Amino acid sequence: MEVESVPQVPTNLVQENGDFVNDRDDGDSNNNPGALTNGTTLASDTAIEGRITKKAKRRLKRSPSKETPILPADHSTTNVALNNVLKDRRDRKSRSGKGRGLPKKGGAGGKGTWGKMGELYDENDADCYDINDPNYDSENQDDYTVKTVIPVLSDEEVVEMIEPIFQEFFEHGDTDEVAACLSDLAISETFSPKVPALVVTLALEKKATQRELTSRLISDLCSKRVISEDTLRAAFEKLMSDLPDLTLDTPDAPMILGQFIARAIADDCLPHSFVQSYKSNTECEHGRKALERAHSLLSVNHGIHRMDNVWGVGGGIRPVKILIKKMVLLLKEYLSSGDVQEAIRCLQELEVPHFHHELVYESVVMALEVGGENTTAKMVKLLKELYSTTVITYDQLVAGFERVFDALPDLVLDVPYAYQIMESFGDLCLKEKLMSPQMRDRVPSRGRKRFVSEGDGGRVKE
């Protein structure tokens, strides 16, 4: 480590009044080195060097620098002073020249120190109120109370947060998740009637499946006390007042709203007197239509029990036998009318895209049973239109054809020429690109059967 060098004072200087002055005459320094300007006698060199060493030691002790000074090495006293300086640097005593000379802060000062050994902190000082501190102890925090404050959302913020929840509900149909999401939101009492009104408004533009889910959601929210009866009453009042605007986008909005009201009464979400109390007080024509629709549904025999199917049974909820029956009726109507677009609309209303392979199977079977080139050509035309408009996917098309291939051995018992008709049907499908060449090669064909000989016992050669 480099240290500061202290300049060496010449021997011809003496200290006078705190400053060093030359004690020799410059003009006669070579001839008479011992002569003085004022006539005094020179001090010895040893005395001067001693004074210099003592003064250097005083300066180092008074204001020590960060660096160790380099003192003359030819003096034993200088070496002793250097050792004392290094020893002083390791000492924690105050170097300011003040105080009693005790260590700083009782020996607990300095960077990275933990305090004096054996010192105990006061309990009040040791308490930590920062939850992110490692020493935080939640059991000892008795001096203050933390309260959770949930800010009340504005109407615009609530709409932005609730609408995606309902849109997702139409996909998964989990009412418990919607109830949990609504419970977590801080919805004001003035805005709470708009929540069921919003989901009903969204359901007006949906299909019967989503409307059935909406009725179930309203029933579950009322049973879980998320929505009160008064809130639901105010929601339907708002919907009836908004019917003139809703009718512009959904012309049959009054009829649909009447079915929602009837279903809510059947689910005990609204009182039975709701229709009668508002029927005479409503001035809006569309509102009266909605109430009349609800009254007509509830007034028929066993109307309350029939409200469970007010939206019908749609989608995958329907039994398979009912879906098959509707598809067969669809195909029969198409053969009689020849309206392809009507057949597509009826198929889409069933809302069973996973079951479209049944339509392919039934159309091929009907072509085999009815027979004739006209029937075969119509069925191929229908399948081509369904496939080109992506109503039926290629996987559903292949699955339906494979089901027909597997059922041909049983179908031939009722239709003897089933194999021949299937081959011609396959040729038309290949021409219209409904079948790939590999799929066309998989169409089963039945060869001519003949008896071999009497010695074979009358067996039929396959």
C-alpha positions as CSV (number, residue, x, y, z in Angstrom):
1,M,0.0,0.0,0.0
2,E,1.4,3.4,-1.0
3,V,1.9,5.9,1.8
4,E,2.4,9.6,1.8
5,S,6.0,10.8,2.0
6,V,6.9,13.5,4.6
7,P,9.5,15.9,3.2
8,Q,12.8,15.9,5.0
9,V,13.6,19.1,6.6
10,P,17.2,20.3,6.0
11,T,19.5,20.4,9.0
12,N,20.3,24.1,8.5
13,L,16.8,25.0,9.5
14,V,15.7,25.8,13.1
15,Q,12.2,26.4,14.4
16,E,11.5,30.0,15.3
17,N,8.1,31.1,16.4
18,G,6.5,28.0,14.9
19,D,8.3,28.3,11.5
20,F,11.6,26.9,10.1
21,V,14.2,29.5,9.3
22,N,17.7,29.2,7.9
23,D,20.3,29.4,10.7
24,R,23.3,29.8,8.3
25,D,24.5,32.7,6.3
26,D,24.1,32.0,2.6
27,G,27.0,34.2,1.8
28,D,29.4,32.3,4.0
29,S,28.0,28.8,4.2
30,N,31.0,27.1,2.8
31,N,33.7,28.9,4.7
32,N,32.1,29.1,8.1
33,P,29.2,26.7,8.4
34,G,28.8,27.3,12.1
35,A,28.3,31.1,11.8
36,L,24.9,32.6,12.6
37,T,23.4,35.8,11.4
38,N,22.4,36.9,14.9
39,G,25.5,35.5,16.6
40,T,23.9,32.5,18.3
41,T,25.4,29.1,18.5
42,L,24.0,26.3,16.2
43,A,22.1,23.4,17.8
44,S,23.4,19.9,17.1
45,D,22.0,17.9,14.2
46,T,20.7,15.2,16.6
47,A,18.5,17.7,18.5
48,I,17.0,19.0,15.2
49,E,16.2,15.5,14.0
50,G,14.5,14.7,17.2
51,R,12.3,17.7,17.0
52,I,11.3,16.8,13.5
53,T,10.4,13.3,14.5
54,K,8.3,14.4,17.4
55,K,6.5,17.0,15.2
56,A,5.7,14.3,12.6
57,K,4.4,12.0,15.2
58,R,2.1,14.8,16.6
59,R,0.8,15.5,13.1
60,L,0.0,11.9,12.4
61,K,-1.7,11.4,15.7
62,R,-3.7,14.6,15.4
63,S,-5.1,14.1,11.8
64,P,-4.1,10.6,10.5
65,S,-4.6,10.1,6.7
66,K,-6.0,7.1,5.0
67,E,-2.6,6.3,3.7
68,T,0.4,5.3,5.9
69,P,3.2,7.9,5.6
70,I,6.7,6.9,4.7
71,L,9.1,8.0,7.4
72,P,12.9,7.8,7.2
73,A,14.0,4.3,7.8
74,D,17.4,5.1,9.2
75,H,16.1,6.0,12.6
76,S,14.8,3.5,15.1
77,T,12.4,6.1,16.6
78,T,10.8,6.5,13.1
79,N,10.2,2.7,12.9
80,V,8.6,2.7,16.3
81,A,6.3,5.6,15.3
82,L,5.3,3.8,12.1
83,N,4.3,0.7,14.1
84,N,2.3,2.9,16.5
85,V,0.4,4.5,13.5
86,L,-0.6,1.1,12.1
87,K,-1.7,0.0,15.5
88,D,-3.8,3.2,15.9
89,R,-5.5,2.5,12.6
90,R,-6.9,-0.8,13.9
91,D,-8.2,0.9,17.1
92,R,-11.8,1.9,17.3
93,K,-11.2,4.8,19.7
94,S,-12.2,8.2,18.7
95,R,-9.4,10.1,16.8
96,S,-11.0,13.4,16.9
97,G,-9.2,14.4,20.1
98,K,-12.4,14.7,22.0
99,G,-14.2,12.5,24.5
100,R,-12.8,10.0,26.9
101,G,-11.1,7.9,24.4
102,L,-13.8,5.1,24.5
103,P,-14.7,3.1,21.4
104,K,-17.4,4.5,19.1
105,K,-21.0,3.6,20.0
106,G,-19.7,1.4,22.7
107,G,-18.0,-0.9,20.3
108,A,-21.1,-1.5,18.3
109,G,-20.5,1.1,15.6
110,G,-19.2,0.5,12.1
111,K,-20.5,-0.9,8.9
112,G,-22.0,-4.5,9.1
113,T,-22.0,-4.7,12.9
114,W,-24.8,-6.3,14.8
115,G,-24.5,-4.4,18.0
116,K,-22.8,-5.2,21.3
117,M,-22.8,-8.8,22.5
118,G,-25.5,-9.6,24.9
119,E,-27.6,-6.5,24.3
120,L,-31.4,-7.0,24.4
121,Y,-33.7,-4.9,22.4
122,D,-36.9,-3.5,23.7
123,E,-40.0,-5.4,22.7
124,N,-41.6,-2.3,21.3
125,D,-38.5,-1.6,19.2
126,A,-38.4,-5.2,18.0
127,D,-42.0,-5.1,16.6
128,C,-42.1,-5.2,12.8
129,Y,-45.1,-3.8,11.0
130,D,-43.9,-4.5,7.5
131,I,-45.5,-7.7,6.1
132,N,-42.6,-8.1,3.7
133,D,-40.0,-8.1,6.5
134,P,-38.7,-11.6,7.4
135,N,-39.2,-10.7,11.1
136,Y,-42.9,-9.9,10.7
137,D,-45.1,-11.8,13.1
138,S,-48.8,-11.5,12.5
139,E,-49.7,-12.8,16.0
140,N,-48.0,-9.9,17.8
141,Q,-49.7,-7.2,15.7
142,D,-52.3,-5.9,18.2
143,D,-51.7,-2.2,17.9
144,Y,-53.6,-1.6,14.7
145,T,-56.3,-3.2,12.6
146,V,-56.3,-3.7,8.8
147,K,-59.6,-3.4,7.0
148,T,-60.1,-4.4,3.4
149,V,-61.7,-1.6,1.3
150,I,-63.2,-2.6,-2.0
151,P,-63.9,0.4,-4.2
152,V,-67.4,0.6,-5.8
153,L,-67.2,0.2,-9.6
154,S,-68.9,2.6,-11.9
155,D,-71.6,1.5,-14.3
156,E,-69.4,1.5,-17.3
157,E,-66.7,-0.5,-15.5
158,V,-69.3,-3.1,-14.4
159,V,-70.6,-3.6,-17.9
160,E,-67.1,-4.1,-19.3
161,M,-66.4,-6.7,-16.6
162,I,-69.7,-8.5,-16.6
163,E,-70.4,-8.9,-20.3
164,P,-67.3,-11.2,-20.9
165,I,-68.4,-13.3,-18.0
166,F,-71.8,-13.9,-19.6
167,Q,-70.3,-14.6,-23.0
168,E,-68.1,-17.2,-21.5
169,F,-71.1,-18.7,-19.6
170,F,-72.8,-19.3,-22.9
171,E,-69.9,-21.6,-23.8
172,H,-69.3,-23.5,-20.6
173,G,-72.7,-23.3,-18.8
174,D,-71.3,-23.3,-15.3
175,T,-73.6,-21.2,-13.1
176,D,-71.4,-21.6,-10.0
177,E,-68.5,-19.8,-11.7
178,V,-70.8,-16.9,-12.7
179,A,-72.1,-16.6,-9.2
180,A,-68.6,-16.6,-7.8
181,C,-67.5,-13.9,-10.2
182,L,-70.5,-11.7,-9.5
183,S,-70.0,-12.1,-5.7
184,D,-66.4,-10.8,-6.0
185,L,-67.5,-7.6,-7.8
186,A,-68.5,-4.5,-5.9
187,I,-71.8,-3.8,-7.6
188,S,-73.8,-0.9,-6.3
189,E,-77.4,-1.4,-5.4
190,T,-78.6,1.0,-8.1
191,F,-76.8,-1.1,-10.8
192,S,-77.7,-4.6,-9.5
193,P,-81.0,-4.8,-11.5
194,K,-79.0,-4.2,-14.7
195,V,-77.1,-7.5,-14.2
196,P,-80.0,-9.9,-15.0
197,A,-81.3,-7.4,-17.6
198,L,-77.9,-7.6,-19.4
199,V,-77.8,-11.4,-19.6
200,V,-81.4,-11.5,-20.9
201,T,-80.6,-8.8,-23.5
202,L,-77.6,-10.9,-24.6
203,A,-79.8,-14.0,-24.8
204,L,-82.3,-12.4,-27.1
205,E,-79.8,-12.5,-29.9
206,K,-78.8,-16.1,-29.2
207,K,-80.5,-19.4,-29.9
208,A,-82.8,-21.5,-27.8
209,T,-79.8,-23.3,-26.1
210,Q,-78.4,-20.1,-24.8
211,R,-81.8,-18.9,-23.6
212,E,-82.3,-22.1,-21.7
213,L,-78.9,-21.6,-20.0
214,T,-80.0,-18.0,-19.2
215,S,-83.1,-19.2,-17.5
216,R,-81.1,-21.7,-15.5
217,L,-78.6,-19.0,-14.5
218,I,-81.4,-16.7,-13.2
219,S,-82.9,-19.5,-11.2
220,D,-79.5,-20.5,-9.6
221,L,-78.6,-16.9,-8.8
222,C,-81.9,-16.4,-7.0
223,S,-81.5,-19.6,-5.1
224,K,-78.0,-18.6,-4.0
225,R,-79.2,-15.1,-2.9
226,V,-76.9,-13.4,-5.4
227,I,-80.0,-11.8,-6.9
228,S,-83.0,-10.9,-4.8
229,E,-86.6,-11.0,-5.9
230,D,-86.9,-7.2,-5.9
231,T,-83.8,-7.0,-8.0
232,L,-85.2,-9.4,-10.6
233,R,-88.5,-7.6,-10.6
234,A,-86.8,-4.3,-11.3
235,A,-84.7,-6.0,-14.1
236,F,-87.8,-7.2,-15.9
237,E,-89.4,-3.8,-15.5
238,K,-86.4,-2.3,-17.2
239,L,-86.5,-4.8,-20.0
240,M,-90.2,-4.1,-20.7
241,S,-89.4,-0.4,-20.9
242,D,-86.5,-1.0,-23.3
243,L,-88.6,-3.3,-25.6
244,P,-89.1,-0.6,-28.3
245,D,-85.3,-0.4,-28.8
246,L,-84.8,-4.2,-28.4
247,T,-87.4,-4.9,-31.1
248,L,-85.4,-3.1,-33.7
249,D,-82.7,-5.7,-33.5
250,T,-84.8,-8.7,-32.5
251,P,-88.4,-8.4,-33.9
252,D,-89.8,-11.2,-31.7
253,A,-88.2,-9.7,-28.5
254,P,-91.7,-9.3,-26.8
255,M,-92.5,-13.0,-27.3
256,I,-89.1,-14.1,-26.0
257,L,-89.3,-11.8,-23.0
258,G,-92.7,-13.2,-22.2
259,Q,-91.2,-16.7,-22.1
260,F,-88.5,-15.5,-19.8
261,I,-91.1,-14.1,-17.4
262,A,-93.1,-17.3,-17.5
263,R,-90.1,-19.4,-16.8
264,A,-89.0,-17.1,-13.9
265,I,-92.4,-17.5,-12.4
266,A,-92.4,-21.2,-12.8
267,D,-88.9,-21.3,-11.1
268,D,-90.3,-19.3,-8.1
269,C,-88.0,-16.4,-8.9
270,L,-91.0,-14.0,-9.4
271,P,-94.4,-14.0,-7.7
272,H,-97.4,-15.3,-9.6
273,S,-99.0,-11.8,-9.3
274,F,-96.3,-10.2,-11.3
275,V,-98.1,-10.6,-14.7
276,Q,-101.5,-9.3,-13.4
277,S,-100.0,-6.4,-11.5
278,Y,-98.1,-5.0,-14.5
279,K,-100.5,-6.1,-17.2
280,S,-103.0,-3.2,-16.5
281,N,-100.3,-0.6,-15.7
282,T,-98.1,-1.0,-18.7
283,E,-98.6,1.6,-21.4
284,C,-96.0,0.2,-23.8
285,E,-97.6,-2.0,-26.5
286,H,-94.6,-4.3,-26.6
287,G,-94.6,-4.7,-22.9
288,R,-98.3,-5.8,-23.0
289,K,-97.4,-8.3,-25.6
290,A,-94.7,-9.8,-23.4
291,L,-97.1,-10.0,-20.4
292,E,-99.9,-11.6,-22.5
293,R,-97.4,-14.2,-23.8
294,A,-96.4,-15.1,-20.2
295,H,-100.0,-15.2,-19.1
296,S,-101.0,-17.5,-22.0
297,L,-98.1,-19.9,-21.2
298,L,-99.0,-20.1,-17.5
299,S,-102.8,-20.4,-18.0
300,V,-102.8,-23.6,-20.0
301,N,-103.3,-27.0,-18.3
302,H,-100.2,-27.9,-16.2
303,G,-98.6,-24.7,-17.6
304,I,-96.2,-24.4,-14.6
305,H,-94.8,-27.9,-15.2
306,R,-94.5,-27.4,-18.9
307,M,-92.2,-24.3,-18.5
308,D,-89.2,-26.6,-18.2
309,N,-89.4,-27.1,-21.9
310,V,-90.4,-23.6,-22.9
311,W,-87.2,-23.2,-24.9
312,G,-87.3,-26.8,-26.1
313,V,-84.6,-29.3,-25.7
314,G,-81.7,-28.3,-27.9
315,G,-78.2,-29.4,-28.7
316,G,-76.6,-32.4,-27.1
317,I,-79.2,-32.4,-24.4
318,R,-81.7,-34.1,-26.7
319,P,-81.9,-37.9,-26.7
320,V,-80.3,-39.6,-29.7
321,K,-83.5,-41.1,-30.9
322,I,-85.2,-37.7,-31.1
323,L,-82.2,-36.4,-33.1
324,I,-82.3,-39.3,-35.5
325,K,-86.1,-38.9,-36.0
326,K,-85.7,-35.2,-36.8
327,M,-82.9,-35.9,-39.3
328,V,-85.0,-38.5,-41.1
329,L,-88.0,-36.0,-41.3
330,L,-85.6,-33.4,-42.6
331,L,-84.4,-35.7,-45.4
332,K,-87.9,-36.7,-46.3
333,E,-89.0,-33.1,-46.6
334,Y,-86.0,-32.3,-48.7
335,L,-86.8,-35.1,-51.1
336,S,-90.4,-33.8,-51.5
337,S,-89.5,-30.1,-51.8
338,G,-85.9,-30.1,-53.1
339,D,-85.1,-27.0,-51.1
340,V,-81.5,-27.3,-50.1
341,Q,-81.3,-24.1,-48.0
342,E,-84.3,-25.1,-45.9
343,A,-82.6,-28.4,-45.2
344,I,-79.4,-26.6,-44.1
345,R,-81.4,-24.3,-41.9
346,C,-83.2,-27.2,-40.2
347,L,-79.9,-29.0,-39.6
348,Q,-78.2,-26.0,-38.1
349,E,-81.2,-25.5,-35.7
350,L,-80.5,-28.9,-34.2
351,E,-77.1,-27.5,-33.0
352,V,-75.4,-30.9,-33.0
353,P,-72.3,-30.5,-35.2
354,H,-70.8,-33.6,-33.5
355,F,-73.7,-35.7,-34.7
356,H,-73.7,-34.6,-38.4
357,H,-72.3,-38.0,-39.4
358,E,-75.8,-39.4,-38.7
359,L,-77.2,-37.2,-41.4
360,V,-74.7,-38.6,-43.9
361,Y,-75.5,-42.1,-42.9
362,E,-79.3,-41.5,-43.1
363,S,-79.0,-39.8,-46.5
364,V,-77.1,-42.7,-48.0
365,V,-79.4,-45.3,-46.5
366,M,-82.5,-43.4,-47.8
367,A,-80.9,-43.3,-51.3
368,L,-80.4,-47.1,-51.1
369,E,-83.9,-47.8,-49.8
370,V,-85.8,-45.4,-52.2
371,G,-83.6,-46.1,-55.2
372,G,-83.6,-44.4,-58.5
373,E,-81.2,-42.0,-60.1
374,N,-83.2,-38.9,-59.1
375,T,-83.0,-39.7,-55.4
376,T,-79.3,-40.5,-55.6
377,A,-78.6,-37.3,-57.4
378,K,-80.5,-35.2,-54.8
379,M,-78.7,-36.8,-51.9
380,V,-75.3,-36.2,-53.5
381,K,-76.4,-32.5,-54.2
382,L,-77.4,-32.0,-50.6
383,L,-74.1,-33.5,-49.2
384,K,-72.1,-31.4,-51.6
385,E,-73.8,-28.2,-50.5
386,L,-73.4,-29.1,-46.8
387,Y,-69.7,-29.9,-47.4
388,S,-68.9,-26.8,-49.5
389,T,-70.5,-24.5,-46.9
390,T,-68.6,-26.2,-44.1
391,V,-71.8,-27.1,-42.3
392,I,-70.5,-30.7,-42.4
393,T,-66.8,-31.3,-42.0
394,Y,-64.7,-33.8,-43.9
395,D,-64.3,-36.0,-40.8
396,Q,-68.1,-36.2,-40.3
397,L,-68.5,-37.1,-44.0
398,V,-66.0,-39.9,-43.8
399,A,-67.5,-41.2,-40.5
400,G,-70.9,-41.4,-42.1
401,F,-69.6,-43.2,-45.2
402,E,-67.7,-45.8,-43.1
403,R,-70.9,-46.5,-41.1
404,V,-72.7,-47.3,-44.3
405,F,-69.9,-49.6,-45.4
406,D,-70.1,-51.5,-42.2
407,A,-74.0,-51.7,-42.4
408,L,-74.2,-53.0,-46.0
409,P,-74.3,-56.7,-45.1
410,D,-77.4,-56.0,-43.1
411,L,-78.9,-53.6,-45.5
412,V,-78.7,-56.0,-48.4
413,L,-81.3,-58.2,-46.7
414,D,-83.9,-55.5,-47.2
415,V,-82.4,-54.0,-50.4
416,P,-81.1,-56.7,-52.7
417,Y,-79.4,-54.3,-55.0
418,A,-77.7,-52.3,-52.2
419,Y,-74.2,-53.1,-53.4
420,Q,-74.8,-51.9,-57.0
421,I,-76.6,-48.7,-55.8
422,M,-73.7,-48.0,-53.4
423,E,-71.2,-48.3,-56.2
424,S,-73.0,-45.8,-58.4
425,F,-73.4,-43.5,-55.4
426,G,-69.7,-43.7,-54.8
427,D,-69.0,-42.8,-58.4
428,L,-71.1,-39.7,-58.1
429,C,-69.4,-38.7,-54.8
430,L,-66.0,-39.2,-56.4
431,K,-67.0,-37.0,-59.3
432,E,-68.2,-34.3,-56.9
433,K,-65.1,-34.7,-54.8
434,L,-67.0,-35.9,-51.8
435,M,-64.9,-39.0,-51.7
436,S,-61.2,-39.4,-52.3
437,P,-60.0,-42.2,-54.7
438,Q,-58.8,-44.2,-51.7
439,M,-62.3,-43.9,-50.1
440,R,-63.9,-44.9,-53.4
441,D,-61.8,-48.0,-53.5
442,R,-63.0,-49.0,-50.0
443,V,-66.7,-49.1,-51.2
444,P,-67.6,-52.8,-50.8
445,S,-68.7,-54.7,-53.8
446,R,-70.4,-58.1,-53.9
447,G,-69.3,-60.6,-56.6
448,R,-71.5,-63.1,-58.4
449,K,-72.2,-66.1,-56.2
450,R,-72.3,-69.6,-57.7
451,F,-72.4,-73.2,-56.6
452,V,-69.2,-75.1,-57.2
453,S,-70.1,-78.8,-57.4
454,E,-72.3,-81.4,-55.8
455,G,-69.3,-82.9,-54.1
456,D,-68.8,-79.7,-52.1
457,G,-72.1,-80.3,-50.3
458,G,-73.9,-77.4,-52.0
459,R,-71.6,-74.8,-50.5
460,V,-71.6,-71.3,-51.9
461,K,-68.3,-70.1,-53.2
462,E,-67.6,-66.6,-52.1
